[in-house]
Amino acid sequence: MKTGFSKVCINPPYGAPICGYYEERLVKGIADDLFVRTIAFDDGEKKAVVITVDVCELSQKYFDSMKDAVASACDIPREAIFINLSHTHTGPVIGKDFASELRSSDAYDEFFITSVRDAAVYAIADLKETEIETACGQAKGISFIRRYRMRDGSVATNPGVGNPDIDHALGTPNETVKLVKLVRKGGEDIFIVSFGTHPDSVGGEYISADYPGYVCSTLETALPGTKCMFLQGFQGDVNHVNPAPTSGESAISAIDFDSVPRSLAHAKHMGRIIAGAVLAICSITEKINADKISYAFSRVDLPSHQENDKLEEAKRIWTLHENGRDDELPYKEMELTTVVAEAKRIVKLQNGPESFPFYLSAVKIGELVFAGIGGEPFTEIGNRIANASPFKETILCALTNTSGGYIPTTQAYSEGGYEARSSSLAPGGDDIIVEGMTKLFDELK
């Protein structure tokens, strides 16, 4: 097996819109750089590329444009192209913002697609003989289920640090850090690091790759000559907010507009914890078979979350929000965000569609499989897929090769919270995804 690596900077210009929240933010500067990172694989007969992009979200047409550009320039099938988004909330809008009428420029969109294409071309030009090794570690105390049962029986997302009305979290975060180490003959080692939690720890109007970027930069500094890629795991119901922080944790963050603590220092802290977990295992990795490349791609249709019985009230709430009159609504902070997002979803889906297409992707490198689904699935869905995988090492990725929002568990809809109330997908999507991914694994056996 041969592998190659490249990265291309994709920083947006001053004044460009930033994606991530239901409020307008425009670029004032660069805290740390955004990149497209690409790893190419070549078994002598087939090629595949795994690409990561430091943006929050993309519509399907951009995934399609990226794949078309890479497939054409590199002469590889579209099914062999695996594109994962980091989901940083301090990255640029590409196209139209999901929460406003803000748009990127045509010039930046063209630059973005070209950068993804170029990164794939450069990675293929860097191919060197490689042995592949893997290991697993733990990153403790930085990822938290963000949905809570409150003492009054309700469910709230991010109900606030130190809130005495919290009863218990609705789930358990997956604190596993996975490392794929590419040991290259005559070239730098490449680390692929996978972890799943929301990159929402920075905020503000300065561009940042959030904690995934600091994972990479910390490892590359600690191990000179090593190149690093971060793959975002399943993170729809987890983020960085500790509801009962230590005094030290509180000291490095400030409470933001939506009651969530954020800071660049917190992103660096998370990056160091994950990088530390990698450093603890990178010398005790296990070699795996990596002889042949195969890939599979399929479509599933997830049901639409229409609630036209609530349409009139949703229109009233959304109209007030659109006209800057949130103060007339009896909600504050995250509760306001939840109600507004729910109203937008109901209004948007009043005339359908009845379902949404999602694409399941898998690239198999010997005993190693990269498996991806678009959107932001809950942690439990990832656990179910991992348990169904027949392969020695499976790296599960959210926000991959297709657009889409939150994918809650069926149980979450009866519980409530921001994710379930805002999701365009109706209950039952979790079972469809698990079944679809299991069938995809069967194709690759």
Salt bridges, closest charged atoms under 4 A:
ASP42 OD2 - LYS47 NZ 3.68
GLU45 OE2 - LYS292 NZ 3.63
ASP54 OD2 - ARG37 NH1 3.93
ASP64 OD1 - ARG78 NH2 3.55
ASP68 OD1 - ARG78 NE 2.90
GLU101 OE2 - LYS96 NZ 3.63
ASP118 OD1 - ARG117 NH2 2.80
ASP126 OD1 - LYS128 NZ 3.13
ASP126 OD2 - ARG184 NH1 2.87
GLU131 OE2 - LYS287 NZ 3.11
GLU133 OE1 - LYS181 NZ 3.58
ASP167 OD1 - ARG151 NH1 3.60
ASP167 OD2 - HIS168 ND1 2.61
GLU175 OE1 - LYS140 NZ 3.04
GLU188 OE1 - ARG184 NH2 3.04
ASP200 OD1 - ARG262 NE 3.03
GLU205 OE1 - LYS28 NZ 3.03
GLU220 OE1 - LYS7 NZ 3.78
ASP256 OD2 - ARG262 NH1 2.97
ASP258 OD1 - ARG262 NH1 2.83
GLU286 OE2 - LYS392 NZ 2.91
ASP301 OD1 - ARG299 NH2 2.94
GLU307 OE1 - HIS305 NE2 3.87
GLU307 OE2 - LYS310 NZ 3.35
GLU307 OE1 - ARG345 NH1 2.92
GLU313 OE2 - ARG316 NH2 2.80
ASP326 OD1 - HIS321 ND1 2.99
GLU328 OE2 - ARG325 NE 2.72
GLU342 OE1 - ARG421 NH2 2.85
GLU376 OE1 - HIS87 NE2 3.07
GLU376 OE1 - HIS198 NE2 2.95
GLU393 OE2 - LYS178 NZ 2.87
GLU415 OE1 - ARG147 NH2 3.08
GLU419 OE2 - ARG146 NE 2.56
GLU419 OE1 - ARG147 NE 3.69
ASP430 OD2 - ARG384 NH1 3.83
ASP431 OD1 - ARG384 NH2 3.02
GLU435 OE2 - LYS439 NZ 3.47
ASP442 OD1 - LYS445 NZ 3.40
